[in-house]
Amino acid sequence: MAVPADFGPMSAEEPEDRSTAFAAASVPDNYQRLLAPVIFEPWARVLVDAVGVKSSDRVLDVASGTGVVARLAARYTGPRGRVVASDASGPMLSHSARQPLPVQSAPIEFIEALATELPLPTESFDVVLCQQGLQFFSDRVDAVREMLRVLRAGGVVGAAVWAANYRSEPFDDYAEALDDAGLEPPFPQAFDRASFKMSAQDVRALFKEAGVSAPEVSVVEQTIVWPDSETACAGILGTPFGPMLEALSPADREAVEADLARRFAPDADGAPIKRIAAAVIVRAVKPATR
Ligand SMILES: C[S@@+](CC[C@H](N)C(=O)[O-])C[C@H]1O[C@@H](n2cnc3c(N)ncnc32)[C@H](O)[C@@H]1O
């Protein structure tokens, strides 16, 4: 697989908004190392199984990040399939392109693009997936319409977003620890945790507004298991809060890390740390006449 050379620049600056929240240089490696194995890879299996990716399918993974869903889909489609990974962040895509593919996978193509402006032909995919991307899009309806545009009639969109009325594990703790320390959010509403979650009703309404009359929507719970407290705390470095934490004064950073250590303190018996997380999963078939 060719590694694309020229994705957008890495940034050490604070992001302007949610769509650029993953542009910093340090985020992709920490995301893939600290968050993907514990959180995003187990959830990817839930999404891909719920949607049903088949051998030889043409699959688009929107807001693909470091490629957790794209690589799983590539294994399901097999070498005769086609998988395209799109994301607004060049650094996330570059990291993804360096990851080895499972054997007997489709090759993965990479496209740096906003979810609302996919430079892809109409009706060119059988399946479009989007795991934990919707909450970052400036216009969610336009993004879902764009996913439907590139999908063939009868094709399936599958998306997952953290569920409203649940703690978003471990991300709520990360934001609260920074907020409680009196720090400024790195981009507008970065500490507004409710704005990163959706209810089943929100998701159903979103897909209906985008043109799907009967999306299948469910709330799925899953237990997250960290091997130890340190891994749970260090996950913050793989979020858009990572660069902010790394730029703090030693005293401020120590205070935030001490707060996180309290939040993810191990039990007296030293058992692995477990938390229940919940996501809204939607599976929507593109109507034949749109
Ligand atoms: C939480 S990560 C999810 C990554 C991946 N889907 C996964 O499950 O591991 C969110 C991703 O959304 C991307 N993103 C944010 N806003 C975007 C936009 N407007 N268009 C495309 N991608 C966007 C970010 O760059 C980031 O890679």
The ligand as an SDF file (V2000), in Angstrom:
LIG
                    3D

 27 29  0  0  0  0  0  0  0  0999 V2000
  -13.1500   10.5390   17.5190 C   0  0  0  0  0  0  0  0  0  0  0  0
  -12.3350   10.5180   15.9870 S   0  0  0  0  0  0  0  0  0  0  0  0
  -13.0490    9.0610   15.2640 C   0  0  0  0  0  0  0  0  0  0  0  0
  -12.1140    8.3940   14.3050 C   0  0  0  0  0  0  0  0  0  0  0  0
  -12.5320    7.0170   13.8080 C   0  0  0  0  0  0  0  0  0  0  0  0
  -13.7950    7.0530   13.1190 N   0  0  0  0  0  0  0  0  0  0  0  0
  -12.5380    5.9920   14.9130 C   0  0  0  0  0  0  0  0  0  0  0  0
  -13.5940    5.4160   15.1750 O   0  0  0  0  0  0  0  0  0  0  0  0
  -11.4950    5.7580   15.5160 O   0  0  0  0  0  0  0  0  0  0  0  0
  -13.1410   11.8020   15.1010 C   0  0  0  0  0  0  0  0  0  0  0  0
  -12.5500   12.0530   13.7080 C   0  0  0  0  0  0  0  0  0  0  0  0
  -13.4210   12.9510   13.0110 O   0  0  0  0  0  0  0  0  0  0  0  0
  -12.6210   13.7520   12.1770 C   0  0  0  0  0  0  0  0  0  0  0  0
  -13.4060   14.9370   11.8100 N   0  0  0  0  0  0  0  0  0  0  0  0
  -13.7940   15.9340   12.6190 C   0  0  0  0  0  0  0  0  0  0  0  0
  -14.5290   16.8260   11.9350 N   0  0  0  0  0  0  0  0  0  0  0  0
  -14.5980   16.3890   10.6630 C   0  0  0  0  0  0  0  0  0  0  0  0
  -15.2340   16.8560    9.4780 C   0  0  0  0  0  0  0  0  0  0  0  0
  -15.9660   17.9750    9.4870 N   0  0  0  0  0  0  0  0  0  0  0  0
  -15.1210   16.1380    8.3450 N   0  0  0  0  0  0  0  0  0  0  0  0
  -14.3890   14.9880    8.3330 C   0  0  0  0  0  0  0  0  0  0  0  0
  -13.7650   14.4960    9.4290 N   0  0  0  0  0  0  0  0  0  0  0  0
  -13.8740   15.1690   10.5770 C   0  0  0  0  0  0  0  0  0  0  0  0
  -11.4090   14.0640   13.0280 C   0  0  0  0  0  0  0  0  0  0  0  0
  -10.3290   14.5560   12.2770 O   0  0  0  0  0  0  0  0  0  0  0  0
  -11.1760   12.7100   13.6870 C   0  0  0  0  0  0  0  0  0  0  0  0
  -10.2680   11.9420   12.9530 O   0  0  0  0  0  0  0  0  0  0  0  0
  1  2  1  0
  2  3  1  0
  2 10  1  0
  3  4  1  0
  4  5  1  0
  5  6  1  0
  5  7  1  0
  7  8  2  0
  7  9  1  0
 10 11  1  0
 11 12  1  0
 11 26  1  0
 12 13  1  0
 13 14  1  0
 13 24  1  0
 14 15  1  0
 14 23  1  0
 15 16  2  0
 16 17  1  0
 17 18  1  0
 17 23  2  0
 18 19  1  0
 18 20  2  0
 20 21  1  0
 21 22  2  0
 22 23  1  0
 24 25  1  0
 24 26  1  0
 26 27  1  0
M  CHG  2   2   1   9  -1
M  END
$$$$
